[in-house]
Amino acid sequence: MKVLIVYTTRYGTTERVAKSVKKLLEEKGHTVDVNRVEENLSSAGYELVILGAPVYRDGPHWDMMEWIGEHREELEDVPKAFFLVAMHLAGSVFMGKLHGGIAYAKPLIDAFEVPPFYGTLIGGEIDPEKLSDEDRKKMRRFYAVLGERLEKKSLFKEKDVKAFVRRTLLYYDWFGKHFKRGELDMVKDFDFMEKVKEVEGNAQG
């Protein structure tokens, strides 16, 4: 399978994830190109596009959203998966609304007529000394609201990247390959639990 990974990064963690995803996919025999959004590469000709971005302002980094806006039409014709790198993985409800966690992905999902078939959050890293002055001030305010201090912290786990790759390939095979314009009807009756039972039965047999 020919895969394109498109990502944007601010301080390097998302790039680290993107390169790890590339390595893991190549180990499974897939052809993988990795490009930053600034390279403005077309997604035409790929069988799977993986989008990767850090979370800023309660959503995917604006550079990723701009790239999606420029390429949305062609992206509707190819299956898509995504990972977002964040420091608030669990999420919470604040003033009656979802914040953090997978809710960060809503702008990315809503950007498409044919949404990504799979996506997840991967833990990020933060080092106050590497932040710009503006980002450091914003993050201090953010952590202060949480009743915490801004300090060096890592939530990154290689096993989460491996799980993302494993599930992306599995779900692509099950139903994701039809998540493109004109083919969604082929999986409208897909039953996840029935598929799990089928796989379990095959494993036991």
MOTAWO-V950299 format. One record per helix or strand of 3 or more residues. SS is the DSSP state (hx for helix, st for strand). FROM is the first residue (numbers start at 1). TO is the last residue. Records with the same first field share a line. If there is no record, write none. Layout:
BEGIN
SS->FROM-TO  FROM-TO
END
This chain:
BEGIN
st->2-7  31-36  48-56  79-86  92-94  97-99  118-123
hx->13-27  37-39  62-75  101-110  128-130  133-145  158-174  176-178  184-187  192-204
END
